[in-house]
Amino acid sequence: MNTNLLYIPLRQSRPIDLGQELSEIINHDFLQPSTTFEPDLNLVSNLRHLITTKFKNEQITKQHQEWLVQYLKYLQAIKRKFPNDVIEFGWYGLIPYGSPFKLRSLKFEELNIWYQLASVYSQLGCQESRQSDVGLKNACSYFQLSCGCFQMILQNLIDIPDLSRETIECLKYIMLAQAQETIWQKALSNMNHSVISKLSYQTSEYYSQALKLTNDDIKIEWINHLTVKKFHFKAASLLRRAIISQDCFKYGEQVAYLELANKSLELASKYTSYVNQLVLDDFQGLFQTIKQSLTNAHRDNDLIYHKIVPSEQELPSLVGVSMVKPIQPVITTSDIFNNLVPYIIIHVGQAFKERQDVFIQEQFHIPIQQLNTFVRKNISDRGLPASIDSITQSENIPDSIVHHSQEINIQLIVDSLSEIGELRTNCIQIVNECKSRIEGTSNFESLQARIDNMKRYLDRAKLGDDIVQEKYVDIKPYLDIYSQGYSGLISYIPNSKFVKLDDNLLTIISDLRSLLADIDKVITNRNQTLNDIDIRARENNIVPKLIEHYNTHSGELTEYSFEPIYDEHIKIFAQDLRYLENQKREQIELDLKLDDLTKKFQQACTVTATPRQESLQALETAYVKYLEVITNLNEGKKFYTDFIIKSNVVLKECEEHLYKQRIESRDLEQQQRQPQQSTTVEVVSPKTTKPIYNPNLN
């Protein structure tokens, strides 16, 4: 490419089958089959393949620009439907040695495509003929578009080791300077010296700004190029100011401006190594013109005008005028994956489902279980129904004991304890894996704090597990009796002598049995209500409401935007909340009745406690504790299951931290070992005999 301007070389990417990657994600995480979107998947897969295989420096056409713009449109649609971190993309850095930098981020891919588009625009700009007004206009437009792409990158830049803000700022100002240079070149043919001087000085300022932002990513050839351009256009501006001074008969100022211009080019001459020959030709031409003009001006002023030559501080400051700015290409979204339920809907829907589950657990299951546990314990503490069964059924096994025997399942406890042990082992393994991932790394304090918290949670949970285990051991002998069925119960419960009861006591006992039956009905009704609530929660899916809200607002939503939908959705349980309050009041009334009848029974009953009553009471107490153990075990399983889900998130962050640390260490080692690039590296604009800034090798 024969030009005295620079183009931005393309980057290279690790090939991936984007369509296949998205297909697997849809099948795994979405509620729809990927085959429904096969045409869209093929489109994105084929287009990315073109972008990673058909782009070569100095062989760029408008077709390449159209491909990149179309791919950016696809990415906009993909970003709306998929989470950011679902696919790992790999792009080679500005210095293309070693492995590519990899990141699970759609935003990372998008930034690199913006970089590629900036490169394409810069190369299209360099391809334009600068011998015609149309060519200059087109070149200026392309360079401003390239600048706009870099501006877009800066506005959305994430932490990428090889793509620093300073480097992108430098490239942005290079494009801005070259756009201004085309304006300056067009002005040469039809503008006055004052305008040309201002355009030239502003061009110099843009090159100067780019030069200030150079770093190790920018090759010395480009640094020299920018330096020569900076002084060249400053000298050109001073030359025009000298001509203006001559036209105004200010011959002393004319000499001063020419001296400054000559001094500027003398500084530039120190940086001409490896600079493009076309740039050097322009530089030498201007240098000769200024030298000759300075010689003539000195002679005329010394022999004819005798004007005082002012110092640099006494001259009016140069003023620039910018005629260019970053132009960001407008990228609309594509209609691909239009019928795919957005992942934000799935994510929010799942989050709301979990919140609803917690709501139901905390607002209904736990309170009702507490009410039931309290009333059972209250009954057991009063010696019921054992105290009345022992005197009314001297030989038969009470129905309540038979029902308990049918309900109790020792194997359920054994299996639950085993499951909790396995879950706890998995939790410990995850915590240990987290610790191993960050060992030997740096800047891990926040992760270490979270891992320490996880370990403390597990330690506290172990204390709770031990308490439940002790409860089980305490009641195990009685549960064994229950599990033996009728024969075991009849052998354990002794008979008692028949006792004739007076009518008053029989009435009290009848009232007590009726009240206990009512309490059993209340407990059964509560459990059925819980079952109904669970069914209603499953049947009332919030996702359709979320989709409707999403479509109504054209998809411009965050997760917090759906909160009103959840608040409205959860109102379907308002009646159940009122039911729970009624149950609390009803239980208070039942407790008062139970207390009153128990006192009457104790006053009326003259029969002392018998071994039969003590046996029945022991079995009743064991049953109440059995229910507590079952509840505790269910809570334990839920705790460890939730812990695994949350700790896996921390493990993933630890793995990403380790990967990033390894990449940084590898890059540092490569920089320390990597010798200077040989001259066999492909040379890009500005063309020299030595390698220049080249982020991609073709």
N, C-alpha and C positions, 0 to 999 in steps of 0.2 A: 504494500500500500504506500504509494509515493506521495507523502504529505509531510508538512512541517508541524503537524499536530499529533497529539497522542490519542490512542484509543485504549479503552479498558479491556484487558484480556478476559476471556471467559474462565469460569471455574469449572471443575469437573465433579461429577457426582457418582456415587456407588449405585449401580443399576439395581432396581427392585421392581417386582411386578406389583404395582400399586393396586391394580384391580383385584388381584388375588388376595392381597393383604386386607383390603376393605371387605372383600367377600367373607373372609374368615371372621372378621370383627362383627359383621352383620349377623352371621349365623350364631355367633357365641353370645353377643351382648344385646341384640335387638330382638324385637318381637315378630320379625318378618323373615321369610327365606330370602337368601341372596340371589336366587335364580330370578326373582322378580325384577332385579335391577341389573341383569346381565349386560344389556346394551350400554348402560351408563358405565359399568365397571370396565367394559372393553374400551370405551372412549378414553377414560382417564389413563388406563394402562398403556394404550397405544401412543397417546400424546406424550406421556412422560418418557416413553422409550425413545421417541423422536428427539426430545429435548436433551437426553443424555447421550445420544449416539450420532446425531446429525448436525451438531454445531461445531464448526471449526473456525478458528481465528482467521480473519482476512478472506473468509468465504461466506460472509453473512449477507442475507437478502431480506427483503421485507417479509418474506414468508416466515422466516425465523422469528421476526417480531410478532407476527400474527399468532404463531404457535404459542409463544410465551404469554401473550395477552389472554388467549383462550384458556391456557392452563391456569392462569391466575383467576379467571372466572370460575373454573372448576373448583379451585381451592377455596374460593369464597363459599361455594355451595357445600363443599365437604366440611368446612369449618363450622357451618351452621348445623350440620347434622351429626357430626362425630366429635368426641372429646379430643382435646389437643394432643394428648400423649399416647395415642393408640398405635402409632407407627414410628419405627426408627428410620430416620433418613441419615445418609452419610454424604458429606461434601468435603472435598479436598480443600486445604487452606490456601492462603495466598502464596505460601511457599510449598509446592506440591510434593513433599517428600513423606515417606512413611504411610501410615494408614489414614483414612479419612476421619474427620471429626464426626462422631455419630451422636444423634440426639433424638429422643422420642418426642417429637414436636412438629405439628403441622405449621406452627408459626416459624420455626427454623427453616422448613422447606420454603415457605412463602418468602422469607427474607432473601434466601439464596436465589429464588426466581426473580425477585426484584433486582438483585445484583446482575443476574444474567441479562435482564431487559435493559439495565443501564449500560451494560457492555455492548449489547446489540445496537442501541441508539448511538453510542459513541462511534461505533464502527461504521454505521450508516452515515453519520455526520462526516467522518473522514473520507468516505467514498464520494461525497458530493463534489462536483466541479466548483472551484472557487473562482472561476474565470467569468462566471455569469451571475447576474443578480438573482436568478432563480436558484442556482446552486448555493449561493451564499445564504439566501433566505432559508432554504431547506436545511443546510448544515447548522445554521443558528437554531432552528427549531429542534433538530435532533439533539444537539448538545444541551439545550434547556430541558428536553424530556429526560435525557440521561441524568442531568442534575436533579430533576424532580424525583427520579427513582431513588437516588441516593438520599434525598430528603425524606422520602417515605421510609427508607430503611432506618434512618436516624430517629424518626418519630415512633418506630415500633421495635427498636433494637433490644435484643435480649443478650444475656451474657454468653458470648461466643469467644473462646480464647483467641482465635486468629482473625477476628473481625471486630477490631476496636472502633470505638466512636471516632477517635482521632484519625484513623485511616480513612473511614468513610467520609468524614468532613473534608479531608485532603482531596479525595477523588471528586467530591461535590464541587469544590472550588476550582479544580482543574477544568471541569466541564463548563462551569460558569465563565471562567477566563476565556476558554476557547469560543464560547458563544459570543462573548463581548468582542473577541478578536475578529469574528466574521462581520460584526456590525462596523467595527473600525475599518475593516478592509473595504466594505461597501461605501463607507463615507468618504474614502479617499478620492472618489471620482466626482463628487458633487457637493461636498460640504466645505465650509470655510475653515481656516486654520484653528480658530478657537474651539469649534466643535470637535475637530479631529484631535486636538490636544487633550481635551477632556476625556474623549473616548479612549485614547491611548493610555492616559494616566490611570483610568479605572481598570483597564486591562492589566496594567502592571500591578495594581493593588490586588486584583484577584489572584494573579500568579504569586504575589508575595504572601497572601493569606494561605494559599495551598502549600507554599514552601515552609511556612511556620508549623504546619501540621504534619510534615513528613516525619517518619519514624523508621524503625528497622524493617518494616514491611515494604518500604519504598526503596527501590534500587538506586544506586548512585547515579546511573545514567539518567533516570527521571529527575533526580534532584538537580543535576547539572542543567538539564533541559529547562526546568522551571526557573532556575537562577538566571540563565541567559535570557529567557523570555521576560522575566521581571525587569532586568536592567535595560533590555532592548526597548521595551515599550515606555519605560520611564525616559530613556534618552529620546525616543521619538516624540514624546510629549514636550520635552524641553526644546527640541528642534523647532516644533511648531510655535512655541512661545517666543523663540528667538526670531522667527520670521515675522511674527506679529509686532515684536519690538522694533524690528527694522522698518516695517511699514509705518510705525508711529514715530520714526526718527529717534528712537531711544537706543542709540548705538552702544552705549555702555551696558544696558540690560541685555542686548543681543549677545555681546561677548560673554557676559556672565552666564547666560543660559547655555551657550555653546560649550563653555568650559565645563559646566556641570554635566552636560550630555556626554562630553568626551570622557569625563571622569567616570561616569556610570558605565560606559562601554569598556573602559579599561578594567574596571572591576569584573565585568562579565567575562572578559577574555581569560580570566584565571579559571573559569569553569567550563571550558569548551571541550574537554576530554569526553569522548564517547557520545557527543551530541550529534544528532541527525545532520547530514550535510546540507539539507535544504535550510535548516535553521541557521547553520553557520553561514551559508551564502547570504541569507537576509541580513544576518548580523554584520558580516564583512561589508556588504553594500552600504548599510547605514553608517558603519564606522568610517568608511572612506568619505561619505558625504559630509559627516559632521567634522571630520578632520579638515577637509578642504574648506568648508564654510567657516570654521574657526580661524584658519590661517588668513582667509580673506577679510574676515571681520576684524581681526587684530591689526592687519595692515591698514585697513581703511580708517579705523579709529585712531591708530597711532599717527598716521600721516595727515588725515583730513579732519576728523570730527573732534578728537581730543576729549571725549566724554569719560567721566569717571566710571570705572567698572564697579558696580555694587557687590557687596559680599552676598553669600547665599542667604544669610539671615535678613538682608535688606530687600530681597526679591519677594514679590507676591507669591504666596504658597500656590502650588499646583492644585487644581480642583478637578475631580473626576465626575463623570456622569454615567450612571449605569443604565443600559438599555435592555438588560436581560434579567431573568429571574428563573427560579426552578419552576418547571411545569410538570405537575404530577398527572400521569395518564389516568383517565377515569376508567376504573375497572368495575363493571357491574357483575352481579352474580349470575350463574347459569341455572337453568331449570333442571339439571340432572339431579337424581335422587329426590325429586320433588315429592314423591309419595312415601318416602321413607320417614318414619316417625323420628323426629330429631332426638339425638341422644340426651339433650338437656331435658326432654320430656321423660325419657326413660329414667334418667338419673334423678330428676326431681320426683317423679312418680314413685320410684323405689324409696327415696328419702322420706316422702310423705307416708308411704306404707309403713316404713319402720317407725315413724313418729306416731302413726295411728296405732300400731301394735303396742308401742310404749304407753300411749294414752289409755288404751283399753286395759292394759295390764295394770297400770297405776291407778286408774280411776274406777275400775270395776273388779277385775280378778283379785287384786291384792286386798282391797277393802272388804269384799264379800268373803274371801277366805279368812280374813281376820275376824269378821263377824261370826262366821261358822265355827272357827277355832275357839273363839271366846265363849260362845254359848255351849259348845261341847265340854270345854274345860270347866265352865260354871256348873254344868250338870254333874260332871265327874267329881268335882270338889265337894258337892253336896251329897255324894254317895249314891247318886241316882244313875240308873234305875236299880242298882244292886241292892240297896237297902229295902226296897219294896218287893223286888223279885225274891229275895231270900226268905221272906215271910209269907208270900202269897204262892210261891212255887217251890215247895220244899224239896221236890225231887226232879222236876223237869228242867231242861235247859231253857233259859229265857230266849225269846225270839230275837232280841237285840244282839245277844251273843252269837246266835246262829248266823245272823246277817253279817256280823263282823267277820266271822270265820270264812264266809263265802267271799268277802271283799278283800281280805288280806292276801297279799302276794309277796312272799319273801324273796322269790327269784327276781322280782322287779327291783327290789332294793339291791340285791347282789349285782345284777346287771348294771344298774345305775352307778353304783360305786366303782365298778370296773370301767365303765365308760368315762366317768369323771377322772379316773386315774390316767387313762389314755389321753384324754383331752389335756390334762395338766402336763403330761410328758411332752406333748406337742407344743404347748405354750413355752415350756422351759427351753425346748430345742430352738424355737424361733428367737427367744431372747438371747440365747447363746450365739446363734447365727448373726444376730444384729451386732453383738459385741465383737465377734470375729471380723466382721466387715470393716469396722472402723479402727481396729487395732493397727498401729503403725502408720496411721494417717494423721493429718493435721486439720485444724479448724472443725473439730467434731463435737465441740462442747454442747451445742444445743441437742444433738442426737444422743450424746451420752446422758444428758439429763433426762431425756424421754425414756431411755433404756433403763435407767435407775428407777424411774417411776413405775415402769412395767414390772420390774423385779419386786418392788415393794407391794404392788397389787397382788402378785402371786404369793408372796409371803403371808399377807393378810388372808388371802383366800385359803391357804393351807391350814391356818388356824381354824377357820370356819369348817373346813372339811373334817378336821380332827374332832370337833365338837359334835358334828352330825354322826360320825363313826361311833363316838361314845354313846350317843343316844340310842343308836341301833343295837350296840352291845348290851345296853341295859335292858331293853325290851325283847331281845332275841329269845330268851327262854319262853316268854309268854306267846310270842309269835309262833314258836315251834308247837306249842299246845294248840293254838288256833289252826295251824296247818294240818294237824292230825285229824281234824274233822270231829264228828260226833263222838267217836270212841275216845279221843284224847280229851275232849271237854268233859265227858261224863266221868272219866276216871280222875280228872283234876278237881272238879267241883264237888265237894262233899254234900250229902243230903243233910237236911235239918228236920227237926221234929215239927209235926203239924201244930200250928198255933191257931186257936180260935180267936178271931178278931171281932171287935164290937162294930156296930153299924156305923158309928161316927168315923172310926179309922178307915173302914172300907170305903166310905164316901170320899174321904181325903185321898186315899190311894187311887180311887177311880178318877178323881179330879187331876191328880198328878199324872196318871197315865194319859189322860186326855190332853193335858198340856204338853207332855213330852211328844205325843203324836202330832200335835199342832206344830211343835218346833221342828220335828222331822219333815213335815210338809213344807214349812218355810224354807228349810235348807234345800230340799229338793227343788222347790220353785226357784230359789236363787241360782242353783246350778243350771237349771233349764234356761233361766234368763241369760246367764253367761254364755251358754251354747247359742242362744238366739242372737246375742250381740256378735259373737264370732262369725256366725253365718252372714249376718247383715254386713259386717265389715268386709267379708270376702266378695259379696255380691255387688256392693256399691264401689265400683272401680273409679278412682279419681282420674285415671289417665284420659278418658274422653273429654272431661272438663278442661284438663290442661291443654289438650290439643286445640280445643275450640278457642281457648284464651290465647294460645300461641298464634293461631291463624288470624284472629281478630286484630292482633297487634303487629302483624306482618313480620313476626319472628324477632323483632327488636326487643328482646327481653333477657333479663338475668334470672338467676335462680330465685332471688328475693322478690321478683315481680309476681311470683305465683302464690305468695303467702295469703293474699285475700281469698284465693280459691280454696286453699286448705282450711282457712278459718270458716268459710261457708260450708265446706264439705263435712267438717267435724260436728256440725250442728245436728246431723242425723242421730246423734246419741244424746241429744238434750233431754228427751223423755226418759232415757235410761238413768241419767244423772238424778232426775227427780225421783225415780223409783228407788235409787240407792238411798237418798235422803229419807224416804218413807220407811225403808227397811231399818235404818238406824233408829228411827223413832219407835218403830214396832218392836225392835229388839229390846229397847229400854222397858217397854210395857211388859214384854214376856219375861224379862229378868225380874221385874217387880212381882209378877204373879208367881214365878217359880220360887222366889225367896219367901213369899208369904205362905204358899202351900207347904214348902219344906219345913218352915217353922211350925206350922200346924201339925204336920206329920210327926215331927220330933217330939212335940208336946203330947200328942195322943198315943204314940207308940211306946209301950213299956218293955218291948222285947230288946234284950241286949244284943250287941253285935255277935254274930256267930262266925265260925270258920267259913261257912258257905258264903256269907255276905262279904267277908274279906277276899275270898277267891274271885267272886264276881266283880268286886271293886277293882282288884288287881288287873283283871282282864279288860275292864272298861278303860282304866287308866292307860294300859298298854296300847289300846286301840287309838286313843286320842294322840298319844305320842307317835304312833305309827303314821298317822296322817301328817303330823308335823315333819317327820323325817322325809316323807314323800315330797312334801312341799319344798323342804330344804334341798333335796336332791335335784328337783326340777330347776330351782334357782341356780344351783351350782353348775348344772349343764349349760344353762343359758349364759352364765357369766363366762365360762371358758370358751364357749362358741363365739361369743362377741369379742372376747379378748383375742382369739386367733385372727379374726377378720381385721381388727384394728392394728394388731401387732404386725401383720403382713404388710400393712401400709408403711409402717416404720422400717421394716426390713427392705422394702423396695427403695425407700429413700436412702438407706445405708448403702445399698448396692449402687445406686446412682452416685452417691458421694465417693465410693471406692473407685468406680469407673472414671469419674472426673479426675480424681487424684492420680490415677494411673496414666491417663491421657496427658495431664500436665507434666508428670515426671518423664514420660516418654518423649514428649516434645522438647523438654529441657535437655534431656540426654542427647537427642538428635541434633539440637542446636549446638551443643558443645562438641559433638563429634563430627558434624557435617562440615567438610571442607568447602572452600569457595566454589561456586558453580563454575564448571568448565565452559569453554567457548562453544561446546557442541549443543548447548541449550538453544532452542529455537529463539530467534531474535524477533522482537515485535517492535512496533512503532514507539519511539523514534528509532529507526534502523541504525545500528552501529555494528562494529565488528566484535563487540563484547556483549555478554548477557545483560538484559535490563529487567526491570520489574515485570515479572511474568507469573501470574498466579496459576496458570495451567500450561501443561506441556501437552501438545497434540501429538 
